[in-house]
Amino acid sequence: MQNYQNHFLVAMPSMDDPRFKRSVTYICEHNEHGAMGIVINHPLDVKVADLLKQLDIEFNTDSPAAHAYVCSGGPVQHDRGFVLHTAKDGYSSSMHLTDDLMVTTSKDILIDLTTDKAPEKFILALGFAGWEQGQLEQEMADNAWLMIPADNGIIFDLSHAEKWQSATAKIGIQTWQLTNEAGHA
């Protein structure tokens, strides 16, 4: 079994599911049971400050982080928050994804997001994308996704609108070059 963990799933142009159209999904986990990822480029009409206010968490209104958009991380458990962030230990429910990337699901990170205790870079997402055993592999065979190695620069340093095209450009492909046909040599 090929392991897609720490890779991006880039939606092919033919993807018509609005939840994944032109999406870039970071794969957090992939094993014999299935896969879990977070869509990193579908912003909601909700800012971090709006979410913190709704949760009665005090925040610094002057912090740029307060004005960042929350992403729709995927269609599963869209009422649950996931913070994809540069490595910073100390939260009660975090998972190291790489040496310099983590995902945290505990509320304690939300308290820090607009303070100097926050991770250097982060994306806050509601929900995640999930695939049952064999489902992602079948979608890959059906040419629904392009798989490329993940890049923290794409995750954190680009606008949401730039991520889809930048992800394919990373491997020397422009999105107009992608076709709906799967090829087998």
Disulfide bonds with the S-S distance in Angstrom:
none
